[in-house]
């Protein structure tokens, strides 16, 4: 009797902005268990992490992101005010340094990214050409990053608009078993509540209205000189945003009745709602074999400086799912587990 071909394992890495650093932890823990995905599909931040994994550069990516402080994140935000607040050029410095001129054919694993055609609204599967261009397209969150213009004149934006957790793409790439990583669970309303709470904490110290208070690192007691400097840097950046959108309304001072949501709060909460609903719908129609849901609702949209925390949560999520993973693969659970 002929031996059965080994099952191809796929991982679908979902969108989630700063929460997406947890994908690094998920992939690391899977490999520590001896589970090495053959196929990777990624949307938005999932495309960024997935591409580095497929290129054998996951460790380099981790080393970079855990070194990011709040100041570094602010320095990467190159304000554009044309199609989005951030041009995104500085964000891809890592690619220029570590993945120069990489194309899909250079990858060690089968990989594809999801983007959205801004004109037609169609889902676009990116599987050919330059890797950095595909990732830049997939991660172009509407209103935040400027759309990516392709050589044929199409504008592509974040794939999370149409397929936040790309299970269908993973199967199309040949995966027999699909492990999905959903970063959008339990998000609805969290961004707004956390932003209001932190707004009240920092209102007295901020020299200018804080447009998105969740960008500030948590603190206790009296603010240090470094924390005050970080607040000034944030105020300088968001003052440019507030000048452009002054007619749209800005955050009102904190009072007993609460605060009026700022522009960034409204946008982030709306994105959370949209991605939660689309994720539920897509996975109901094409369910994965296993869903991993790192508990990351406390990490804000742009809190990229919390990478170590997100990565640890990704590792923990996989560890807790070990029994289901081994059962899925038809293997015995190791005694040490």
C-alpha positions in Angstrom: 0.0 0.0 0.0 1.3 3.4 -0.9 2.1 5.8 1.9 -0.1 8.8 2.3 1.4 12.1 1.5 2.0 14.3 4.6 -0.7 16.8 5.3 0.1 20.4 4.3 -0.3 22.7 7.3 -1.4 26.3 6.6 -1.6 29.3 8.9 -3.9 32.2 8.2 -2.5 35.3 9.9 -5.2 38.0 10.4 -5.3 41.7 10.5 -5.0 43.7 13.7 -2.5 46.5 13.4 -0.2 46.6 16.5 -1.8 43.4 17.9 -0.3 41.6 14.9 3.1 41.3 16.6 1.5 38.3 18.4 1.8 36.4 15.1 5.5 36.2 15.8 4.8 34.5 19.1 2.3 32.1 17.4 4.8 31.0 14.7 7.6 30.7 17.2 5.6 28.4 19.5 4.3 26.3 16.7 7.9 25.7 15.5 8.9 24.9 19.1 6.2 22.2 19.1 7.6 20.8 15.8 4.8 22.2 13.8 6.2 24.2 10.8 3.5 25.5 8.5 4.0 24.8 4.8 1.6 27.5 3.7 1.2 31.1 5.0 -1.6 33.5 4.0 -1.6 37.0 5.6 -3.8 40.1 5.8 -2.4 43.5 6.7 0.0 43.0 9.7 -0.4 39.3 9.2 1.1 39.8 5.7 4.1 41.6 7.1 4.8 38.9 9.7 3.9 36.1 7.4 6.3 37.3 4.6 9.2 37.5 7.1 8.4 33.9 8.3 8.2 32.7 4.7 11.6 34.4 3.9 13.3 32.9 7.0 13.6 36.3 8.6 11.2 35.9 11.6 14.0 36.3 14.2 15.3 39.5 12.6 11.8 40.9 12.6 11.3 40.0 16.3 14.7 41.6 17.2 13.6 44.8 15.5 10.1 45.1 16.8 10.9 44.4 20.4 13.5 47.2 20.2 10.9 49.7 19.3 10.0 52.3 21.9 7.2 54.8 21.8 9.6 57.4 20.5 10.6 55.1 17.6 7.0 54.4 16.6 6.3 58.2 16.4 9.4 58.7 14.3 8.1 56.1 11.8 4.9 58.1 11.2 5.6 60.1 8.1 2.6 62.4 7.8 1.4 62.7 4.3 -2.2 64.2 4.3 -2.9 62.7 0.9 -5.1 59.6 0.8 -4.1 58.8 4.4 -2.3 60.3 7.4 0.8 58.2 7.0 2.8 57.6 3.8 4.2 54.4 5.1 7.6 54.8 3.6 9.5 54.7 6.9 7.6 51.7 8.2 9.2 49.6 5.5 12.8 50.4 6.5 13.0 46.9 7.8 12.3 45.4 4.4 14.9 47.6 2.7 17.5 46.5 5.2 16.7 42.8 5.5 14.7 41.8 2.5 16.3 43.8 -0.4 14.6 43.1 -3.7 13.0 39.9 -2.4 10.3 38.4 -4.6 7.8 35.7 -4.0 9.9 33.2 -5.9 12.7 33.7 -3.4 10.7 32.5 -0.4 11.2 29.3 1.5 7.5 28.8 2.1 4.4 29.2 0.0 3.0 32.7 0.9 0.4 35.1 -0.3 -1.1 38.4 0.9 -4.6 39.9 0.7 -5.3 43.4 -0.4 -8.5 45.2 -1.5 -9.0 47.0 -4.9 -10.1 50.5 -3.9 -12.1 51.1 -7.1 -13.9 47.7 -7.5 -13.9 46.6 -3.8 -12.7 43.2 -5.0 -10.4 41.0 -2.9 -6.9 40.8 -4.4 -4.6 37.8 -3.8 -0.9 38.9 -4.1 1.3 36.0 -5.0 3.9 37.3 -7.5 6.3 40.2 -7.9 8.1 42.1 -5.2 7.4 41.1 -1.6 7.7 44.6 -0.1 5.1 45.9 -2.6 2.6 43.2 -1.7 3.0 43.8 2.0 2.7 47.6 1.5 -0.5 47.0 -0.4 -2.0 44.6 2.2 -1.2 46.9 5.2 -2.6 50.1 3.8 -5.3 50.7 6.4 -7.8 53.2 5.0 -7.6 56.7 6.5 -4.3 55.9 8.2 -1.9 54.7 5.5 -2.0 56.1 2.0 -3.2 53.5 -0.7 -0.6 51.7 -2.7 -0.6 52.5 -6.4 0.4 49.5 -8.6 2.2 49.8 -11.9 -1.1 49.3 -13.8 -2.6 52.3 -12.0 -4.8 50.4 -9.5 -5.0 51.6 -5.9 -4.8 48.8 -3.3 -5.7 49.1 0.4 -5.8 46.9 3.5 -7.0 43.4 2.9 -8.8 43.5 6.2 -11.7 45.2 4.5 -12.7 42.1 2.7 -10.9 39.1 4.3 -9.4 39.9 7.8 -8.4 36.2 8.4 -7.6 34.7 5.1 -8.6 31.1 5.6 -9.9 30.8 2.0 -6.6 31.9 0.5 -4.7 29.5 2.7 -6.8 26.6 1.3 -6.4 27.9 -2.2 -2.6 27.7 -1.7 -2.9 24.0 -1.0 -3.2 23.7 2.8 -5.0 20.6 4.0 -5.3 21.8 7.6 -5.7 25.5 8.4 -4.8 27.2 11.7 -6.4 30.7 11.8 -5.2 33.5 14.0 -8.0 35.9 14.7 -6.9 39.2 16.4 -10.3 40.9 16.1 -12.2 39.0 18.8 -13.6 41.0 21.7 -12.6 44.4 20.2 -15.9 46.2 19.7 -16.1 49.2 22.1 -12.7 48.5 23.7 -10.8 51.2 21.9 -13.3 53.8 22.7 -13.5 53.0 26.4 -9.7 52.8 26.9 -9.2 56.0 25.0 -11.7 57.9 27.2 -10.2 56.5 30.4 -6.7 57.5 29.4 -7.9 60.9 28.2 -9.0 61.7 31.7 -5.7 60.6 33.1 -3.6 62.8 30.8 -5.8 65.8 30.2 -4.3 67.9 32.9 -0.7 67.4 31.7 -1.1 67.5 27.9 0.0 70.9 26.4 -2.4 70.4 23.5 -5.6 68.4 22.9 -4.8 64.7 22.7 -6.4 63.2 19.6 -5.8 59.6 20.4 -5.0 59.1 24.1 -4.4 55.4 23.8 -1.1 56.2 22.0 0.4 57.2 25.3 2.3 54.6 27.4 0.6 53.7 30.7 2.2 55.2 33.8 1.7 55.5 37.5 2.6 58.4 39.8 4.3 61.6 38.6 5.4 61.7 35.0 9.1 61.4 34.3 11.0 63.8 32.1 11.1 61.1 29.3 7.3 60.5 29.6 6.8 64.3 29.3 9.0 64.4 26.3 7.1 61.6 24.7 3.8 63.5 25.3 5.3 66.6 23.6 6.3 64.5 20.6 2.8 63.1 20.4 1.3 66.5 20.6 3.5 67.8 17.8 2.4 64.9 15.6 -1.3 65.1 16.3 -1.4 68.9 16.1 -0.6 68.5 12.4 -3.5 66.1 12.1 -5.9 68.3 14.1 -5.0 71.4 12.0 -6.1 69.6 8.8 -9.2 68.1 10.3 -10.2 71.0 12.6 -13.6 71.3 10.9 -14.3 67.7 11.8 -14.2 68.4 15.5 -11.7 67.6 18.2 -11.7 66.1 21.6 -13.4 68.2 24.2 -11.8 68.6 27.7 -12.6 65.8 30.1 -15.6 66.5 32.4 -18.1 64.7 34.5 -20.3 63.9 31.4 -17.4 62.2 29.6 -15.6 63.2 26.4 -16.5 63.5 22.8 -14.6 60.8 20.8 -11.7 62.1 18.7 -11.3 61.5 15.0 -8.7 58.7 15.6 -11.0 57.1 18.2 -13.9 57.0 15.8 -11.8 55.6 13.0 -10.3 52.9 15.2 -13.6 51.8 16.7 -15.2 51.7 13.3 -12.4 49.5 11.9 -12.9 47.2 14.9 -16.6 46.9 14.3 -16.1 46.3 10.5 -13.3 43.7 10.9 -15.2 41.8 13.7 -18.3 41.5 11.5 -16.4 40.6 8.3 -14.3 38.0 10.2 -17.4 36.3 11.7 -19.1 36.2 8.3 -16.0 34.9 6.4 -15.1 32.2 8.9 -18.7 31.0 9.1 -18.7 30.4 5.4 -15.1 28.9 5.3 -14.2 27.7 8.8 -10.6 26.8 9.7 -9.7 23.6 11.4 -8.5 25.5 14.5 -8.9 29.2 15.5 -6.3 30.8 17.8 -7.5 34.0 19.5 -4.8 35.9 21.4 -6.3 38.1 24.1 -5.1 41.5 22.9 -8.1 43.8 23.1 -6.2 46.0 25.6 -3.5 46.8 22.9 -4.5 49.9 20.9 -4.4 50.3 17.1 -1.0 52.1 17.0 0.7 50.7 20.1 3.5 49.0 18.1 5.9 49.6 21.0 4.2 46.8 23.0 5.7 44.1 20.8 7.1 41.9 23.6 3.7 41.8 25.3 1.9 40.8 22.1 4.5 38.2 21.2 4.3 36.6 24.7 0.5 36.4 24.3 0.8 34.7 21.0 3.1 32.1 22.5 0.7 31.6 25.4 -2.2 31.1 23.1 -0.5 28.3 21.2 0.7 26.6 24.4 -2.9 26.6 25.7 -4.1 25.1 22.4 -1.5 22.2 22.4 -4.1 19.4 23.1 -6.2 20.6 20.2 -3.2 21.0 17.9 -1.8 17.5 18.5 -5.3 16.0 18.2 -5.7 17.8 14.9 -2.5 16.4 13.6 -3.3 12.9 15.0 -0.3 12.9 17.3 0.1 12.1 21.0 0.4 15.0 23.4 4.0 15.0 24.8 4.2 14.1 28.5 6.0 17.4 29.4 2.9 19.3 28.2 
